[in-house]
Amino acid sequence: MTLEEVKRWTASRPTLADALGIEITAVADDYLEGRMPVDGRTHQPMGLLHGGASVALAETLGSIAAALRLPDRTTQACVGLEINANHLKGVRDGWVRGRATPVHVGRSTQVWEIRITHEETGALVCISRITMAVIDLPAAQSTQA
C-alpha cells in the first residue's frame, strides 16, 4: 500500500491514535514510520512524555505494519499478544517519531521492533518490541473488511 492508501485505511474509524495525534508518515517494504506530538494529550503530570503514550505509538505502528504484511486482510487480522518498552529519555515538547521494523514475520505470529526518537534532536526516547498474533477473521466479519 502507498502512504496515502494507508492513511485512508487507518482513517476509516476513530481510534486512540486520532486522540493522541498520531500520524503515519512513511511506508516501505521493510518499515513503517509515524509521529506523535508531545503536548497536553501525551504528557504525564510532570510535563514529560507519558510512557503509555510512547507504548500507544509503538503499538499503533507495530499493528499497522503487521497488518500490511498479511496476504489477505479480508480473512485475517493481527492483534497484539505482548508488548514491552524501555523508556530511555524524557521529552517535554515537540514531536517523537517511531519506526517499526520486522524482526520475525511468520504465519501465526509477527514480532516488530519500534524505535522512538525525538524528532528535533534524534535522541532515542523509547525502544519497544511487540508480538502480534495472526488470527483468522470469522466469516461474517471478513465480508465487512
N, C-alpha and C positions, 0 to 999 in steps of 0.2 A: 504494500500500500504506500501511496505517496503521503507526504506530510499533510496535505490538505484533506485527503481521504481519511486519515487517522483522526484529524481534528473533527471532521463531520461525524465520524463513527462514535467518538467519545463524547460528543455534544448531544447525543440523541436523548439523554435524560439527565436530570440534575444529580450531582454526586458530591461527595466530600471534597473532591478535587476542585470543584467550582467554588465551594465555600472558602477554601484556602487560597484561591487564586492561582492554582497550578496550571501551567501552560505546557503543552508539548511543543518542543522547538526543533527537533530533528529526528528523522527516522532513516536507518540504514540497515543493511543486511546483518551487521554484527553489533548494533547498539540502538538504543532509543534514548533521547535526551528530553529533559523538561526543566522548567524552572519554577520557583515559588518565591513570593515576596516575603521579606522579613519585616512584619509590621504588626499592628494590633491583632490581626487574625491569627498570627502564628507565634506570638510572644508568650512566654510564661511570665509569672508575676514580677520577676526581677528584670524584665525588659530584654531578655535574651530569647533567641530562637528556641521554642519548645521542642524537646526531644521527640514528643509524639508527633509533632508536625513534620519533623525530618523523617520519621518512620512512615507517616502517611504519604509523603512524597516518594519514598523508596518503594512502598507497596504499590502505589499508583503506577510508577514507571515499570516495575517488575511485572505487574499484572498485565499491563497493556503489551509490553514486549513479548511476554509468554503467549498471549492470545494471538499475536501476529504470527507466531511460529506454527500455529495449528494448521493442518492441511485443510480442514473444513470447519469453520466457525458456526455452521448451522447445525452440526451434530455433536460438537464437543465444545467445552469451555475449560478455562483454567481458574482454579480457586486457590487461595493461599492456604498452605499447610503449616508453614513455620516461617517466622521472620526474626532476625536479630539485628542489632545495631550497636555500634560503638560510636559515642559522641566524643569527638576529639577536640573541637574548638568552638567557643562561643561566638555568636554573631548577633549584633544588635539591630542592624538595618541593612537595606539594600535587597539583594536577591541571592538565593542559593540556586545552584544548577546541579542537577543529578544526571548521571549517565548509567544506564543499565546495560550490562554486557552478559552474554550467556556463559555459564560455567558448564552446564550439562543440559542438553535438550533431548529427552527420551520420549518414549511412547506414553508413559504413565506419570512421569514427573519431569519437572524442569527446575534448574537452580540458576538464579541470576544474582550477580554482584552489582550493587548500586553504590557509586561513589558520589558524595555530595560535597561540592566545593562552594566557597564564597565567590560570587561572580566577579566582584571587583578585584580581590586580591589573589584569587586562585587557591587560597588556603583550603586544605582538606578539613571539612567540618564534621563529616559523618561517613562511616563505611557500613554498609548493610548487606545482608545476604537473605534472599527469600527463596523458599522452596515452594513450588506450585504443583498441585495435583491436577492432572489432566482427567476430566470426567466426561462421560457421555451424557448428553442432554436427553431428558425424557422426550419422547416423540412429539407430544403436544407443545412443548416449549421450543423444540428445534424448528418447528414450522413457523414460529414467530420471529426468529432471529434475523 
